[in-house]
Amino acid sequence: MSTDWFDRGLNPYEILGIGDDAQQATTDEIKKVFRKLAIVKHPDKNPNNPNAAAEFALLDEAYRALLDPAARGVVDDWLRARNARRDKHKGLSDKRRKLKEELDKREREAVSGRNEEEMALMRLRSELERLRKRAQDERRQQAVESAATAATAAAAAAAAAAVGSSYLNASFSAASTSAPCEDHQDAHLRRSLKVTWDPIALDYSSEQIRHALSVHGRVEEVVIKERRKRNKATALVVMSNQLEAESATASVCGNIVSPLLVTPLMKLVPQIKPASKDYVPAPEVLAMPSVVNKVVINGTSCGSAMPSSKGFLPSDPPSSAPLFPVAQMSGASSAKPLFPSMSKSSGQGQSYAAGTRVEASSSFPSFQSNSYFSQNGAPRPTPSVSNFEASVFEKMKREEERRRALRAAESEAD
């Protein structure tokens, strides 16, 4: 917008509505007046006024001219020169009856005053042009900064989305990848730890946690989770290998005022997957002499009891030596039932008349329940005590072998 208010005889004080002693107005008074006028003159408040934008621009330029000390000084000089010229013209019109010499003298003074006014007007135009250029530069700089901020935010969002997508793909790829990928993820979980502490007693930073656990080995990553409880803080730590992670869980870490509770992120338990309905065991498995696969029914060994759909196949044959020798009596055909009255319901033993004295046996014979059916509808045989004993013994043996392997690995590491 071209500024021509001085060509129309206006000045910034008149545009802002500052009355008497306008040149004595302070900066705070000028700001206060401009705020009131901006609320009323803003184009958003005058949608039906086609000249609202031009009027508001004129108001803004007058406000800028009065806030800038150099521009305001030029405005004041121009006003003083203009008022002096008007006063001189008025004086000339009132004294037309005076002598010609005085009139000529005053006319020469008027020409000199007009030249002074024109010079002040030129300085005013120069200052207003400077203010206009500075305002344009400020708007251009704001636009560049806004564009840069938006571009940075968009790039950060894209990077976060890419990282999140890659992390999710890596986390959930186990459903569609092969066994090596599952082993890699399992190894990663084996060396991951969960660390908790009381932040009220003593709070820890990620570097302090890294330093506290570094005595057990190299710490690859420390991530402090967002705190949801006031008296409990949690962090996830990844060690370089499983042995270092187990060493950290078996030791007291951190400051004694608020020690770190280090636990495995996932407790690894051996999982045995059930066989499918179409599962057919290999011949060498069927020929394996395993006590677990033996079932005793009514005192008779029935060979391998391979399940049709929901059974489990043990990985190794357990030891044939029973853990509880008394359990061997479960397969004896000569054992008498402890509760004769239950013989009819179990389909085993003979009936006794009322009042007949029966000598109780100290063993629990195997039995067959008519109310417990298998999938084909026939009565399902129930394993004897030796079957349970063998399973317990097998678990104990595998646990001892695992501990022996860990101790050997620790010895080699030392």
C-alpha positions as CSV (number, residue, x, y, z in Angstrom):
1,M,0.0,0.0,0.0
2,S,1.4,3.4,-0.9
3,T,1.4,5.8,2.0
4,D,-0.1,9.2,1.0
5,W,-1.6,10.4,4.3
6,F,0.8,13.3,4.4
7,D,-0.2,14.3,0.9
8,R,-3.8,14.5,2.1
9,G,-2.9,16.7,5.0
10,L,-3.0,14.0,7.7
11,N,-0.4,13.0,10.3
12,P,0.1,9.9,12.4
13,Y,-1.3,11.6,15.5
14,E,-4.6,12.4,13.7
15,I,-4.9,8.9,12.3
16,L,-4.5,7.4,15.8
17,G,-6.9,10.0,17.2
18,I,-4.4,11.5,19.6
19,G,-5.7,15.0,20.4
20,D,-4.1,18.0,22.2
21,D,-0.4,17.9,23.0
22,A,0.0,14.9,20.6
23,Q,3.7,15.4,20.3
24,Q,4.0,15.0,24.1
25,A,2.3,11.6,24.1
26,T,4.4,8.7,25.6
27,T,5.0,5.4,23.9
28,D,2.7,3.6,26.4
29,E,-0.1,6.0,25.6
30,I,0.4,5.4,21.8
31,K,0.3,1.6,22.3
32,K,-2.8,1.8,24.4
33,V,-4.6,3.9,21.7
34,F,-3.5,1.6,18.9
35,R,-4.8,-1.6,20.7
36,K,-8.2,-0.1,21.1
37,L,-8.4,1.0,17.5
38,A,-7.0,-2.3,16.2
39,I,-9.9,-4.2,17.9
40,V,-12.4,-2.0,16.1
41,K,-10.7,-1.5,12.8
42,H,-9.4,-5.0,12.1
43,P,-10.7,-6.5,8.8
44,D,-12.1,-9.5,10.7
45,K,-14.4,-7.2,12.6
46,N,-15.6,-5.4,9.5
47,P,-16.4,-8.1,6.9
48,N,-18.8,-5.8,5.1
49,N,-16.4,-2.9,4.7
50,P,-14.4,-3.2,1.4
51,N,-11.8,-0.6,2.6
52,A,-11.2,-2.3,6.0
53,A,-7.9,-3.7,5.0
54,A,-6.6,-0.4,3.6
55,E,-7.7,1.5,6.7
56,F,-6.1,-1.0,9.0
57,A,-2.9,-0.9,7.0
58,L,-2.9,3.0,7.3
59,L,-3.4,2.6,11.0
60,D,-0.6,0.1,11.4
61,E,1.8,2.3,9.4
62,A,1.1,5.4,11.5
63,Y,1.6,3.3,14.6
64,R,5.0,2.1,13.4
65,A,6.0,5.6,12.5
66,L,5.4,6.9,16.0
67,L,7.0,3.9,17.7
68,D,10.3,4.3,15.8
69,P,12.3,7.2,17.5
70,A,14.0,8.3,14.2
71,A,10.7,8.3,12.2
72,R,8.8,10.1,15.0
73,G,11.4,12.8,15.1
74,V,11.0,13.4,11.3
75,V,7.2,13.5,11.7
76,D,7.5,16.1,14.5
77,D,9.9,18.2,12.3
78,W,7.4,18.0,9.4
79,L,4.5,19.0,11.6
80,R,6.4,22.0,13.1
81,A,7.4,23.2,9.6
82,R,3.8,22.8,8.3
83,N,2.3,24.6,11.3
84,A,4.8,27.5,11.0
85,R,3.9,27.9,7.3
86,R,0.1,28.0,8.1
87,D,0.6,30.5,10.9
88,K,2.6,32.8,8.5
89,H,-0.1,32.6,5.9
90,K,-2.7,33.4,8.4
91,G,-0.7,36.3,9.6
92,L,-0.4,37.6,6.1
93,S,-4.1,37.5,5.4
94,D,-4.8,39.5,8.6
95,K,-2.2,42.2,7.8
96,R,-3.0,42.9,4.1
97,R,-3.4,46.5,4.9
98,K,0.2,46.9,5.9
99,L,2.9,48.4,3.8
100,K,4.2,46.7,0.7
101,E,7.6,46.3,2.1
102,E,6.4,44.3,5.0
103,L,4.4,42.1,2.6
104,D,7.4,41.5,0.4
105,K,9.5,40.6,3.4
106,R,6.9,38.2,4.7
107,E,6.5,36.6,1.2
108,R,10.3,35.9,1.1
109,E,10.1,34.4,4.6
110,A,7.1,32.3,3.4
111,V,9.1,30.9,0.5
112,S,12.0,30.1,2.8
113,G,9.6,28.3,5.2
114,R,8.1,26.4,2.3
115,N,11.5,25.1,1.3
116,E,12.1,24.0,4.9
117,E,8.7,22.1,4.8
118,E,9.6,20.4,1.6
119,M,12.9,19.2,3.0
120,A,11.1,17.8,6.1
121,L,8.6,16.1,3.8
122,M,11.4,14.4,1.9
123,R,12.9,13.1,5.1
124,L,9.6,11.8,6.2
125,R,9.1,10.0,2.9
126,S,12.5,8.4,3.3
127,E,11.8,7.3,6.9
128,L,8.4,5.8,6.0
129,E,10.0,3.9,3.1
130,R,12.6,2.5,5.5
131,L,9.9,1.4,7.9
132,R,7.9,-0.2,5.1
133,K,11.0,-2.2,4.0
134,R,11.8,-3.3,7.5
135,A,8.2,-4.6,8.0
136,Q,8.4,-6.5,4.7
137,D,11.7,-8.1,5.8
138,E,10.2,-9.1,9.1
139,R,7.2,-10.8,7.5
140,R,9.5,-12.5,5.0
141,Q,11.7,-13.8,7.8
142,Q,8.7,-15.1,9.8
143,A,7.5,-16.9,6.7
144,V,10.9,-18.6,6.2
145,E,11.2,-19.6,9.9
146,S,7.6,-21.0,9.8
147,A,8.4,-23.0,6.7
148,A,11.7,-24.3,8.2
149,T,9.9,-25.3,11.5
150,A,7.2,-27.1,9.5
151,A,9.8,-28.9,7.4
152,T,11.7,-30.0,10.5
153,A,8.6,-31.3,12.2
154,A,7.6,-33.2,9.1
155,A,11.1,-34.8,8.8
156,A,11.0,-35.7,12.5
157,A,7.6,-37.3,12.1
158,A,8.7,-39.2,9.1
159,A,11.8,-40.5,10.8
160,A,9.8,-41.5,13.9
161,A,7.3,-43.3,11.7
162,A,10.1,-45.1,9.9
163,V,11.8,-46.1,13.1
164,G,8.5,-47.3,14.6
165,S,7.7,-49.2,11.5
166,S,11.0,-51.0,11.4
167,Y,10.8,-51.8,15.1
168,L,7.4,-53.2,14.8
169,N,8.4,-55.2,11.7
170,A,11.4,-56.6,13.6
171,S,9.3,-57.3,16.7
172,F,6.4,-59.1,14.9
173,S,8.4,-60.8,12.1
174,A,8.6,-64.0,14.2
175,A,5.1,-65.0,13.0
176,S,6.3,-65.2,9.4
177,T,10.1,-65.9,9.6
178,S,12.1,-69.1,10.2
179,A,13.6,-70.6,13.3
180,P,16.9,-68.6,13.1
181,C,15.0,-65.3,13.5
182,E,13.1,-66.8,16.5
183,D,16.5,-67.9,18.0
184,H,17.9,-64.4,17.6
185,Q,14.9,-62.8,19.3
186,D,15.0,-65.4,22.1
187,A,18.7,-64.6,22.6
188,H,17.9,-60.9,22.8
189,L,15.3,-61.5,25.5
190,R,17.7,-63.7,27.4
191,R,20.1,-60.8,27.9
192,S,17.4,-58.2,28.6
193,L,16.7,-57.1,32.2
194,K,14.1,-55.2,34.1
195,V,15.4,-52.8,36.7
196,T,13.2,-51.1,39.4
197,W,14.0,-48.8,42.3
198,D,12.5,-46.3,44.7
199,P,12.9,-42.8,43.3
200,I,11.9,-41.2,46.6
201,A,14.9,-42.6,48.5
202,L,17.3,-42.1,45.6
203,D,16.7,-41.5,41.9
204,Y,18.9,-42.9,39.1
205,S,19.7,-41.6,35.7
206,S,20.4,-43.8,32.7
207,E,24.2,-43.2,33.1
208,Q,24.1,-44.1,36.7
209,I,22.3,-47.4,35.9
210,R,24.8,-48.1,33.2
211,H,27.7,-47.5,35.6
212,A,26.1,-49.7,38.3
213,L,25.6,-52.7,36.0
214,S,28.9,-52.3,34.1
215,V,30.7,-54.3,36.8
216,H,28.9,-57.4,35.4
217,G,29.7,-56.7,31.7
218,R,29.1,-54.4,28.8
219,V,25.7,-52.6,28.9
220,E,24.4,-52.1,25.4
221,E,21.2,-50.0,26.1
222,V,19.4,-48.4,29.0
223,V,15.9,-47.0,28.6
224,I,14.0,-45.5,31.5
225,K,10.3,-45.9,31.2
226,E,7.8,-43.2,31.9
227,R,7.0,-43.1,35.6
228,R,3.4,-44.0,36.5
229,K,3.9,-44.5,40.2
230,R,5.4,-41.9,42.5
231,N,7.4,-44.5,44.5
232,K,8.5,-46.8,41.7
233,A,10.7,-46.3,38.7
234,T,11.4,-48.8,36.0
235,A,14.1,-49.2,33.3
236,L,14.9,-51.7,30.6
237,V,18.6,-52.8,30.3
238,V,20.2,-54.9,27.6
239,M,23.5,-56.6,28.4
240,S,25.9,-57.9,25.8
241,N,25.3,-61.6,26.6
242,Q,23.2,-63.9,28.8
243,L,25.9,-64.7,31.3
244,E,26.4,-61.0,32.2
245,A,22.6,-60.6,32.5
246,E,22.4,-63.6,34.9
247,S,25.4,-62.2,36.9
248,A,23.5,-58.9,37.3
249,T,20.3,-60.6,38.6
250,A,22.3,-62.6,41.1
251,S,24.0,-59.5,42.7
252,V,23.1,-56.4,44.6
253,C,23.4,-53.4,42.3
254,G,23.3,-49.6,42.9
255,N,23.4,-47.5,46.1
256,I,22.6,-49.2,49.4
257,V,20.1,-46.3,50.1
258,S,18.0,-47.3,47.2
259,P,19.3,-50.6,45.6
260,L,18.4,-51.6,42.1
261,L,16.1,-54.6,41.8
262,V,17.3,-56.5,38.8
263,T,15.1,-59.2,37.3
264,P,15.0,-61.0,33.9
265,L,12.7,-59.3,31.4
266,M,11.3,-62.7,30.5
267,K,11.6,-65.9,32.5
268,L,12.5,-68.6,30.0
269,V,10.6,-71.8,30.7
270,P,11.0,-74.9,28.4
271,Q,7.9,-75.1,26.3
272,I,6.7,-78.4,24.8
273,K,4.3,-77.8,21.9
274,P,1.4,-80.3,21.6
275,A,1.4,-82.6,18.6
276,S,-1.0,-81.9,15.8
277,K,-3.9,-84.2,15.0
278,D,-2.0,-85.6,12.0
279,Y,1.2,-86.2,14.0
280,V,2.7,-89.6,13.4
281,P,5.8,-90.5,15.5
282,A,8.9,-91.8,13.8
283,P,9.7,-95.5,14.1
284,E,12.8,-94.9,16.2
285,V,10.7,-92.9,18.6
286,L,8.1,-95.7,18.9
287,A,11.0,-98.2,19.5
288,M,12.5,-96.0,22.3
289,P,12.4,-97.8,25.7
290,S,11.0,-95.0,27.7
291,V,9.3,-95.5,31.1
292,V,7.2,-92.4,30.4
293,N,5.6,-94.1,27.5
294,K,4.5,-97.1,29.6
295,V,1.1,-97.3,31.1
296,V,0.0,-99.8,33.6
297,I,-3.7,-100.9,33.4
298,N,-5.0,-103.4,36.0
299,G,-1.5,-104.6,36.8
300,T,-0.6,-105.2,33.1
301,S,1.9,-103.1,31.1
302,C,0.2,-101.8,27.9
303,G,3.2,-100.6,26.1
304,S,3.5,-97.1,24.5
305,A,0.7,-94.8,25.2
306,M,1.1,-92.3,22.3
307,P,-1.7,-89.6,22.4
308,S,-3.8,-89.1,19.3
309,S,-4.2,-85.3,19.5
310,K,-3.4,-83.7,22.9
311,G,-0.5,-85.8,24.2
312,F,3.1,-84.8,24.6
313,L,6.2,-86.7,23.5
314,P,9.1,-86.5,25.9
315,S,12.4,-85.6,24.4
316,D,14.6,-88.1,26.3
317,P,13.8,-91.4,28.0
318,P,13.9,-90.9,31.8
319,S,15.8,-93.2,34.1
320,S,14.2,-96.6,34.7
321,A,15.2,-96.4,38.4
322,P,12.1,-95.1,40.4
323,L,12.5,-92.2,42.6
324,F,10.0,-93.6,45.1
325,P,10.4,-97.5,45.3
326,V,7.0,-97.9,46.8
327,A,5.4,-96.8,43.5
328,Q,6.6,-100.0,41.9
329,M,3.9,-101.8,43.7
330,S,1.3,-100.0,41.5
331,G,1.8,-102.6,38.8
332,A,1.5,-105.7,41.1
333,S,-1.5,-107.8,40.2
334,S,-1.7,-109.4,43.7
335,A,-2.2,-106.0,45.5
336,K,-5.6,-105.8,47.3
337,P,-7.6,-102.6,47.1
338,L,-7.4,-100.3,50.0
339,F,-11.1,-99.4,49.8
340,P,-13.1,-102.5,48.8
341,S,-16.4,-100.6,48.6
342,M,-15.0,-98.7,45.6
343,S,-14.3,-101.8,43.6
344,K,-17.6,-101.8,41.9
345,S,-17.3,-98.3,40.7
346,S,-13.8,-99.0,39.3
347,G,-14.7,-102.3,37.7
348,Q,-12.0,-104.1,39.7
349,G,-11.9,-106.5,42.7
350,Q,-14.5,-108.6,44.2
351,S,-17.6,-107.9,46.3
352,Y,-17.6,-108.4,50.0
353,A,-20.6,-109.0,52.3
354,A,-21.5,-106.6,54.9
355,G,-19.6,-107.0,58.1
356,T,-16.8,-109.0,56.4
357,R,-13.3,-108.0,57.7
358,V,-10.9,-107.0,54.9
359,E,-7.2,-106.6,55.5
360,A,-6.1,-103.2,54.0
361,S,-3.2,-103.0,51.8
362,S,-0.6,-100.2,51.9
363,S,-0.5,-99.6,48.2
364,F,-2.7,-97.9,45.7
365,P,-3.3,-100.2,42.7
366,S,-3.8,-98.8,39.3
367,F,-7.4,-98.6,38.1
368,Q,-9.5,-98.0,35.1
369,S,-12.4,-95.5,35.3
370,N,-15.5,-96.1,33.3
371,S,-16.5,-92.4,33.6
372,Y,-13.3,-91.0,32.1
373,F,-13.5,-91.5,28.3
374,S,-10.9,-90.9,25.6
375,Q,-11.6,-89.4,22.2
376,N,-12.9,-92.7,20.7
377,G,-15.4,-93.1,23.5
378,A,-13.7,-96.1,25.2
379,P,-12.6,-95.9,28.8
380,R,-9.2,-94.2,29.0
381,P,-6.4,-95.8,31.0
382,T,-4.9,-93.7,33.8
383,P,-1.2,-93.7,34.2
384,S,0.3,-95.2,37.4
385,V,2.4,-93.5,40.0
386,S,5.6,-94.5,38.3
387,N,4.6,-92.4,35.3
388,F,4.4,-89.3,37.4
389,E,7.6,-90.2,39.2
390,A,9.5,-90.5,35.9
391,S,8.2,-87.1,34.7
392,V,9.4,-85.4,37.9
393,F,12.7,-87.1,37.8
394,E,13.2,-86.1,34.2
395,K,12.5,-82.5,35.0
396,M,15.0,-82.5,37.9
397,K,17.7,-84.1,35.7
398,R,17.2,-81.5,33.0
399,E,17.4,-78.7,35.5
400,E,20.6,-80.0,37.0
401,E,22.2,-80.3,33.6
402,R,21.3,-76.7,32.8
403,R,22.8,-75.5,36.0
404,R,26.0,-77.5,35.4
405,A,26.3,-76.0,31.9
406,L,25.9,-72.5,33.3
407,R,28.6,-73.1,35.9
408,A,30.9,-74.4,33.3
409,A,30.3,-71.3,31.1
410,E,31.0,-69.0,34.0
411,S,34.2,-70.8,34.8
412,E,35.4,-70.4,31.2
413,A,34.5,-66.7,31.3
414,D,36.5,-66.2,34.5
